[in-house]
């Protein structure tokens, strides 16, 4: 069975960068379980991975344009990105900064608002 070009491009990308993608897969799996703990590492390695993804997407789309299928390149790029997301569902979260919320300390058992005077 013939494989689609975007899947071939994805597999070639992972094969050519096996160590990087293997490391990122482990980090991605850990990120799914505890994002706050590995957020900085995920963003750092994710930038490298995203650069590789963009490079292979460009190669894939340029090949289509050269062969006279320029009008299909946006759909091809979208399918390639969907293939990446299939293997790395959290890839779109690369670069996101999470805020770690600390609990608010209460002073006593009551909650009150200060009254504002408009005089």
C-alpha positions as CSV (number, residue, x, y, z in Angstrom):
1,X,0.0,0.0,0.0
2,X,1.4,3.3,-1.0
3,X,1.9,5.8,1.8
4,X,0.9,9.4,1.5
5,X,3.7,12.0,1.1
6,X,3.1,13.9,4.3
7,X,3.4,10.6,6.3
8,X,6.6,9.7,4.4
9,X,7.9,13.2,5.2
10,X,7.0,12.7,8.9
11,X,8.7,9.3,9.1
12,X,11.8,10.7,7.3
13,X,12.0,13.6,9.7
14,X,11.8,11.3,12.7
15,X,14.3,8.9,11.2
16,X,16.8,11.6,10.4
17,X,16.5,13.1,13.9
18,X,15.9,9.9,15.9
19,X,17.7,10.9,19.0
20,X,16.1,14.3,19.3
21,X,12.6,12.9,18.7
22,X,13.2,10.0,21.1
23,X,14.2,12.4,23.8
24,X,11.3,14.7,23.1
25,X,8.9,11.8,23.2
26,X,10.0,11.0,26.8
27,X,9.7,14.6,27.8
28,X,6.4,15.0,26.0
29,X,5.0,12.0,28.0
30,X,6.3,13.5,31.2
31,X,4.7,16.8,30.3
32,X,1.3,15.2,29.8
33,X,1.5,13.9,33.4
34,X,3.0,17.0,35.1
35,X,3.3,20.0,32.9
36,X,4.4,22.5,35.6
37,X,7.3,20.3,36.6
38,X,8.9,20.1,33.1
39,X,7.5,23.2,31.4
40,X,10.9,24.9,30.9
41,X,12.6,21.8,29.5
42,X,9.6,21.1,27.3
43,X,9.8,24.6,25.9
44,X,13.5,24.5,25.3
45,X,13.6,21.1,23.6
46,X,10.3,21.9,21.9
47,X,11.8,24.9,20.1
48,X,14.4,22.6,18.6
49,X,11.7,20.1,17.5
50,X,9.5,22.8,16.1
51,X,12.4,24.1,14.0
52,X,12.9,20.6,12.6
53,X,9.2,20.2,11.9
54,X,9.1,23.6,10.0
55,X,12.1,22.6,8.0
56,X,10.6,19.3,6.8
57,X,7.2,21.0,6.2
58,X,9.0,23.5,4.0
59,X,10.8,20.7,2.1
60,X,7.5,18.8,1.6
61,X,5.6,21.9,0.4
62,X,8.4,23.1,-1.9
63,X,8.4,19.7,-3.6
64,X,4.7,20.0,-4.3
65,X,5.1,23.5,-5.7
66,X,7.9,22.4,-8.0
67,X,5.8,19.5,-9.3
68,X,2.9,21.9,-10.1
69,X,0.7,21.3,-7.1
70,X,1.1,24.7,-5.5
71,X,-2.6,25.1,-4.8
72,X,-2.5,22.0,-2.5
73,X,0.4,23.0,-0.4
74,X,-1.6,24.6,2.5
75,X,-3.7,21.4,2.8
76,X,-0.5,19.3,2.6
77,X,1.1,21.4,5.3
78,X,-2.0,21.0,7.5
79,X,-2.0,17.2,7.1
80,X,1.7,17.1,7.9
81,X,1.1,19.2,11.1
82,X,-1.9,16.9,12.0
83,X,0.5,13.9,11.7
84,X,2.9,15.6,14.1
85,X,0.1,16.3,16.5
86,X,-1.1,12.7,16.3
87,X,2.3,11.6,17.7
88,X,2.8,14.7,20.0
89,X,-0.6,16.0,21.0
90,X,0.9,18.7,23.3
91,X,3.3,20.1,20.6
92,X,1.1,23.2,20.3
93,X,1.9,24.1,23.9
94,X,5.6,24.6,23.2
95,X,6.5,28.1,24.3
96,X,3.6,28.5,26.7
97,X,4.4,29.9,30.1
98,X,2.3,28.5,32.8
99,X,1.6,30.5,35.9
100,X,1.9,28.6,39.1
101,X,-0.9,29.7,41.4
102,X,-0.2,29.8,45.1
103,X,-3.1,29.5,47.5
104,X,-4.3,32.8,49.0
105,X,-3.7,33.1,52.7
106,X,-6.7,34.0,54.7
107,X,-6.6,36.2,57.8
108,X,-9.1,34.5,60.1
109,X,-12.3,32.8,59.1
110,X,-14.1,35.8,57.6
111,X,-14.0,37.2,54.2
112,X,-14.7,40.9,53.8
113,X,-14.6,43.7,51.4
114,X,-13.5,47.2,52.3
115,X,-16.2,49.8,52.1
116,X,-15.5,52.6,49.6
117,X,-16.5,56.2,50.5
118,X,-17.3,58.5,47.6
119,X,-17.2,61.7,49.5
